[in-house]
Amino acid sequence: MVRSGRCLCGSVFFEAAETGGFGVCHCAQCRRWLGSAMFAITVPEPAMRVAGVENIRSLRSSDWASRSFCGKCGSALWYRYDKGVDGAGDYEVAVGLLDDAGGLVLEREIFADQKPECWSLAGDHPKLSRAETLALYGGGA
């Protein structure tokens, strides 16, 4: 399914072929960046089309990824796995940017042991700890 989305001011627009579900990251960096957990769909690099790229700003936030936002309105856009200096990998696109998030299913939570006690998400899905997440992705948040 192809989903469309945009930042708050509409300067960045995208179409993404998503993989069917979404995940939630509770790491400290996501919480500071978004003011909450990151709810995101995974979009393979070849399945993402972006307009308004001149308005995108990025911050290399770890040894393995960057976080991008709209340079005009400040909307958080995506977390992206960096392949190296000349390219980047899959996108983790914030669900809140989607024009229609209908039908998405929560597939898993990561850094679940760092989740504040004041919230919880319903459902029977994997909840990976920090150690399990780092072992799975081979890096740090």
N, C-alpha and C positions, 0 to 999 in steps of 0.2 A: 504494500500500500504506500502511495506517495502522500506525504503530509506537507502542508505549507505552514510557514510561520514568519514572524517578523518581530523586530524590537519594538519598544514602546512608541518611538517616533516614526517608525516605518522606513528609516534610512537603510536598514539591513533587512533583506527579504531572502527567504530560502525555500527550497523544495527538497525534501528528503525521503528516500525510500527507507522506512524504518523496519526494524526486525520483528515487530509484533508485540513487544512488551516494554516495560521500563524497569529501571533499577533506582535505588535510593542510596546515596552516599552520605554518611554521617561524619566524615573526617573533619578535623578542625579547620582545614583550609576551605573546604566547601561551605561550612557554616559561617566562616568569616566573610567569604566572598559573596554569599547570597543572603546572609542573615538567617539561614535555616539549612536544612538538609538539601542536597541536590537531587531532584527528581529528574531523570533523564532517559531518553531513548538513545540507543546506539545506532549510529549511521556509518556504514563503511565509507571510506573516503571517496570511492568512485560513484557512490549513490547520492552525493550531496551537491546541489547546485545553489550557488550564493550570488545574489545581486547586492550591490552597494558595498563591495569589498573595500573601497577607499575609505569607508567609515568605520571599519573594524580595527580595533586596537587589541593587542595581545600582551600578556604577561607570562613569561616563563616562570612558572610557580614551583617547579620541582625539577629534578634531574631528568624526568621522563615525560613531562607534559606542560602544556600552556593553557591558560584560561583567556577567553576572548570576550570582548564586550563592545557595545556600540560607542564610538567616540563622540557621538552627538548627545545621546540621551542617557548613556551609562548602563543600559540594560545588559545584564549578563547573557551571553549567547551560548557558549559551549566550552567544554573541557576537551582538550585534544591531545592524544598520545603522539608525542614527537618521535619521528624516525631519525632525525638528525638535523643538521644545519639547513639542508636544502629541501626538506619536506616534512610533512606531518602525516599522522595516521588517522584512525577512526575518530569520529566526533561523538561526544556525549552531549546531546542537545537538550537544553532545559525544556521540560514538558510545558511549562507555563507560557512559552513562546508560540506554541502550536495554535493555529486557527481552530482546530478541532482535535481534541485529545480523546474523543469518544472511542471506546473499545479497547483502550490500553489496559494491560493486566500487569500488576506488580509481580516481577519475577524474582527479585532478590534485593536484600539490603547488604551493603558493605560497610566496614568499620562500625558494625552494629554495637560493639562494646564501647564505643565513644558517643553513642546517642544519649542526649540528655534524658534524665528520668521523667521529665515533664511531658514527653510525648511517646506514643507508640503507634504502630501501623498494624492493622488487622490483616489476617490471612495466614495461610500456611505456605511459607516460602523460605528459602534459605536465608539465614542471617549470619553472614561471615564476620568474624572478629578482625581486628587490625592485622594480626599475625597471619590469619588465613587469607586475607585480601592481598597482603604483600607477597605471600608465597604464590598466589595465583597470578598476579600481574608482574612479579619480579622487580618491584621498585618501591618507591615511597610516595606518599600523597603530597 
